[in-house]
Each structure stands twice: as structure tokens, then as C-alpha cells.
Amino acid sequence: MNSPQNHVFSIVKQVDAGGLPVEKGSRRLERVACAGAARRMRKPRPVIDFESDTLMQGWMRALEERECETASHCRRVVEKTVQLAAAMGVEEKEWIHFQRGALLHDIGKMGIPNSILLKPGPLTEAEWEIMRMHPVYAYRLIAPIPYLAKALTIPYCHHEKWDGSGYPRGLKGEQIPLAARIFSVVDVYDALTSERPYNRPWPVQEVKAYLRTESGRMFDPRVVKVFLALLDQETSHYFDRPARPN
């Protein structure tokens, strides 16, 4: 039987052999209908369940074997993504798809050879071409699994940019699914404010300034505006505490 678990095992075997084969182009993914204008900001009570989905946990453990920083980064971006989605007016029944998508956002890197993924120095342009395939690899990994269909937009589209200069498909503006637009802001915020082997964290005020600068270029201006408003809610310390299950 071709179960999701067997699908994962077959992919891991290909990774062990040196990475997934690079194919030209990418399969089309139907754009999801996104929420309308932000309705109101409220403190959500997202259900952040990192343990119950054994399939995703297996994927994440496989990726953590290759990138040691993945686990803590994934937990942070999952929490912030669901909180921001709630503030943008996304219905509670949809939060689980944002959670799963954020958790699996870099799963396509399982298809990138270690010589590139773990390279200590700068990548060559040829290596970057391979690295930029990881959203396509994510699509190939997740698309055959029906219950993850609504989670796919984050792993597949989170490197698209508001001005159309992103990858893998060069989507522009609201062509980019809302989930991916939300996640990209959270992902960059976490990357710039976290201690990593290759860079020291930026001060929060500098990160805020960067997000404002890239609003309308890299990011959806409406998403940036809501995200910055959440960061400015000093009395509630909106992002200072991890989200907890009800």
C-alpha cells in the first residue's frame, strides 16, 4: 500500500543517495482563496500541537538530522504564524493548515544535497539554482498527501515576493496565497532576530525598519502593518509568550 509513511521513506532514500533529481519547471498549484481585509486584532488561542501528527514529526526529525537549528526555528515560526493569521482575520478552523504549513516550510530541503545545504561558505550561482528548487521539492513531497493540501501553500510559495521577483514561479501581489504572505514576514523576522552560526541577531527596532523598507517589495504591505502593530502591543507582550493549547 502506498501510504504517506511509505512515501516519506522513499524520499528519504533518495536524499541519502544525494538529493532529489532536478526537473525543469514546476507543476501548477491552484491558488487558494484568501481571507479579505483584516477585521480586527485580537489575542487568539491557537492550538499548537507539535506531537500528535506522527507523519510530520517523522519528516521534521529527518530534516533536523541535517539542520540542527530547525526544531527551535520551526516552533517559533509556527506560533507567530498562527497568531498573525488570527489577527489578519483568518477563521479558527483554518489555523491548523497554517500550523502544518509553517512546520513543514523547509521540508523541501530534504532534496538538497548536503554539499550545498551544509556548505560553510557562500554558494555559487549554480548551487543557488539547486537551492531555489526546495519549494518545488516540497510540492512533490506534500502534494500526494490529501490532508496536507491546504498546508502546501507555505512550503511551496513562501519565497515568492510581493513585487514578483521571488521563486519558484514569480507570483506577484495577491497571486501569492495569503498563508505564504503571512509566513514570509514571520520567517524573516525570526531569522533576523535569532542567534545563528552565520550571523548575530539584529536589534528589534532595526528589524522593524527593515520590514517597513521591504513592505511593497518583498512583503504584502497589509501583512507588515498588522505584524508591526502586534509587535507594538507592549502591554500584552503578544509575541513574548508561546501559544498554548486551549
Secondary structure as UniProt FT lines:
FT   HELIX           4..16
FT   TURN            17..18
FT   HELIX           54..64
FT   TURN            65..66
FT   TURN            68..69
FT   HELIX           70..87
FT   TURN            88..89
FT   HELIX           92..94
FT   HELIX           95..103
FT   TURN            104..106
FT   HELIX           107..111
FT   HELIX           114..117
FT   HELIX           125..131
FT   TURN            132..133
FT   HELIX           134..142
FT   TURN            143..144
FT   HELIX           146..151
FT   HELIX           153..157
FT   TURN            158..159
FT   TURN            162..163
FT   HELIX           173..175
FT   HELIX           178..193
FT   TURN            197..198
FT   HELIX           204..214
FT   TURN            216..218
FT   HELIX           221..231
FT   TURN            234..240
//
